[in-house]
Amino acid sequence: MSSVMNQTSASDVMRRRSRLFMIGAFVVAAVAFVIIAAGGINKNLVYYWTPTDLHAAGDKAYGATIRLGGMVAPGSIKRGGSITGVEFDVKDAGGEVHVKSAGVPPQMFRENIGVVVEGTMDRGGYFRCNRLMVSHNNEYRAPKNGHPVDKKQMEKYIKDAQ
C-alpha cells in the first residue's frame, strides 16, 4: 500500500511542477508582451491627418510622424533650381499647410491633385516631407478609333507632369 501511495504522490508532484512551469511561462510571456508593446509601439505609429486635423492638434503635431492628405493648392508649387526639392501647399475644406520636400516629386505631381505626404511638422510653420505620394486612378482609356489625340492637351499634360 505504501508503494501505491508513493506513486500517487510522485505523480501529484510532477503535475504540480508542470502547472507551475506553465503558469510561470505564461506570466513571463505576458510581461514581455506588455513591455514590448508599451515601449516601442508609439515610435512606430504614423497618424493620417488632414490640414484641418493638423491645425487642430496644436503642439501634439510637432515631432510626430504624420501622413498629411489633401489637395495641392493651385498656384502654390515652387520648384527649386535643381531637379529635387519642391514647396507647395496642401489644402482641404478647412485648412492649408505649407509643405517642403527635398526629394524628387512623382511625375504625376501637379496642382489640384490629391497627395499624401509623410513627415513631421516643423516649428517654423511648415511640414517637412520625406515622402511624397500622389493620388490617381489606375484607369487608362486609349482614344477610341476615329478620335484624334489632342496634341496641345497632351503637351500640356507632359509639361505639368515634369
C-alpha positions as CSV (number, residue, x, y, z in Angstrom):
1,M,0.0,0.0,0.0
2,S,2.9,2.3,0.7
3,S,4.3,1.9,-2.9
4,V,0.9,2.8,-4.3
5,M,0.9,5.9,-2.1
6,N,4.4,6.9,-3.2
7,Q,3.4,6.6,-6.9
8,T,0.3,8.7,-6.4
9,S,2.2,11.4,-4.5
10,A,5.1,11.3,-7.1
11,S,2.6,11.9,-10.0
12,D,0.9,14.7,-8.0
13,V,4.2,16.4,-7.5
14,M,5.0,16.1,-11.3
15,R,1.6,17.6,-12.1
16,R,2.1,20.5,-9.7
17,R,5.6,21.2,-11.2
18,S,4.1,21.1,-14.7
19,R,1.3,23.5,-13.8
20,L,3.7,25.9,-12.0
21,F,6.1,25.8,-15.0
22,M,3.2,26.6,-17.4
23,I,1.8,29.4,-15.2
24,G,5.3,30.8,-14.9
25,A,5.9,30.7,-18.7
26,F,2.5,32.4,-19.3
27,V,3.4,35.2,-16.8
28,V,6.8,35.7,-18.3
29,A,5.3,35.9,-21.9
30,A,2.6,38.3,-20.8
31,V,5.1,40.6,-19.1
32,A,7.4,40.5,-22.1
33,F,4.5,41.3,-24.4
34,V,3.4,44.3,-22.3
35,I,6.9,45.7,-22.1
36,I,7.5,45.4,-25.9
37,A,4.0,46.8,-26.7
38,A,4.2,49.7,-24.3
39,G,7.8,50.6,-25.1
40,G,8.1,50.6,-28.8
41,I,4.8,50.9,-30.5
42,N,4.4,54.7,-30.1
43,K,7.6,55.3,-32.0
44,N,6.2,53.3,-35.0
45,L,2.8,54.8,-35.2
46,V,2.0,57.0,-38.2
47,Y,-1.0,59.2,-37.9
48,Y,-3.1,60.2,-41.0
49,W,-4.4,63.8,-40.8
50,T,-5.9,66.4,-43.0
51,P,-4.7,70.1,-42.8
52,T,-7.7,70.8,-40.6
53,D,-6.7,68.0,-38.2
54,L,-3.1,69.2,-38.1
55,H,-4.0,72.7,-37.1
56,A,-6.5,71.4,-34.5
57,A,-3.8,69.2,-32.9
58,G,-1.6,72.2,-31.9
59,D,1.6,71.2,-30.1
60,K,0.8,67.5,-30.5
61,A,1.6,67.8,-34.2
62,Y,5.2,68.7,-33.6
63,G,7.7,65.8,-33.7
64,A,5.1,63.1,-34.5
65,T,5.4,61.2,-37.8
66,I,2.3,62.2,-39.8
67,R,0.8,61.3,-43.1
68,L,-0.9,64.5,-44.3
69,G,-3.5,64.2,-47.0
70,G,-5.2,66.7,-49.2
71,M,-5.1,68.5,-52.5
72,V,-2.2,70.5,-53.9
73,A,-3.4,74.2,-53.8
74,P,-3.5,75.9,-57.2
75,G,-0.5,78.3,-57.8
76,S,1.4,77.1,-54.7
77,I,4.1,74.9,-56.4
78,K,7.6,76.4,-56.2
79,R,10.4,74.2,-57.6
80,G,14.0,74.6,-56.6
81,G,16.8,75.3,-59.0
82,S,17.6,71.6,-59.4
83,I,15.5,68.5,-60.2
84,T,15.0,67.8,-56.5
85,G,13.2,70.0,-54.0
86,V,9.7,71.4,-54.2
87,E,7.5,73.5,-52.0
88,F,3.7,73.6,-52.2
89,D,0.5,73.9,-50.1
90,V,-1.8,71.1,-49.2
91,K,-5.4,72.1,-48.6
92,D,-8.7,70.6,-47.6
93,A,-12.1,72.2,-47.0
94,G,-11.0,73.9,-43.7
95,G,-7.2,74.5,-43.8
96,E,-3.9,74.7,-45.6
97,V,-0.4,73.6,-44.7
98,H,2.9,74.6,-46.4
99,V,5.0,71.6,-47.3
100,K,8.7,71.5,-48.1
101,S,10.1,68.4,-49.8
102,A,13.7,67.7,-50.6
103,G,13.1,64.7,-52.8
104,V,12.1,64.3,-56.4
105,P,8.4,64.7,-56.9
106,P,6.5,61.9,-58.8
107,Q,5.9,62.5,-62.5
108,M,2.2,63.0,-62.0
109,F,2.7,65.7,-59.3
110,R,0.8,68.9,-60.2
111,E,-1.8,71.4,-59.0
112,N,-5.3,70.1,-57.9
113,I,-4.1,66.5,-57.5
114,G,-4.6,64.5,-54.3
115,V,-1.4,64.0,-52.3
116,V,-0.3,62.2,-49.2
117,V,2.9,63.5,-47.7
118,E,4.7,61.7,-44.9
119,G,6.9,63.7,-42.5
120,T,6.9,65.9,-39.5
121,M,5.5,69.4,-38.7
122,D,8.3,71.9,-38.1
123,R,8.2,74.7,-35.5
124,G,9.0,77.1,-38.4
125,G,5.4,76.7,-39.5
126,Y,5.8,74.2,-42.4
127,F,5.6,70.5,-42.9
128,R,8.9,68.8,-43.6
129,C,8.2,66.0,-46.1
130,N,10.4,62.9,-46.5
131,R,7.9,61.0,-48.7
132,L,5.5,62.4,-51.3
133,M,2.8,60.2,-52.9
134,V,0.2,61.3,-55.5
135,S,-3.3,60.0,-55.8
136,H,-4.5,58.9,-59.2
137,N,-6.9,56.4,-60.7
138,N,-5.5,53.4,-62.3
139,E,-7.7,53.5,-65.4
140,Y,-6.1,54.2,-68.8
141,R,-8.5,54.8,-71.6
142,A,-7.0,54.9,-75.1
143,P,-8.7,57.2,-77.6
144,K,-11.4,55.5,-79.5
145,N,-11.0,54.7,-83.2
146,G,-11.6,57.8,-85.2
147,H,-11.0,60.2,-82.2
148,P,-7.7,62.0,-82.8
149,V,-5.4,62.7,-79.9
150,D,-5.4,66.4,-78.9
151,K,-1.7,67.3,-79.3
152,K,-1.9,70.6,-77.3
153,Q,-3.6,68.8,-74.4
154,M,-1.0,66.0,-74.4
155,E,1.9,68.6,-74.4
156,K,0.3,70.5,-71.5
157,Y,-0.1,67.2,-69.5
158,I,3.5,66.3,-70.2
159,K,4.7,69.8,-69.2
160,D,2.7,69.8,-66.0
161,A,3.9,66.3,-65.1
162,Q,7.5,67.5,-65.3
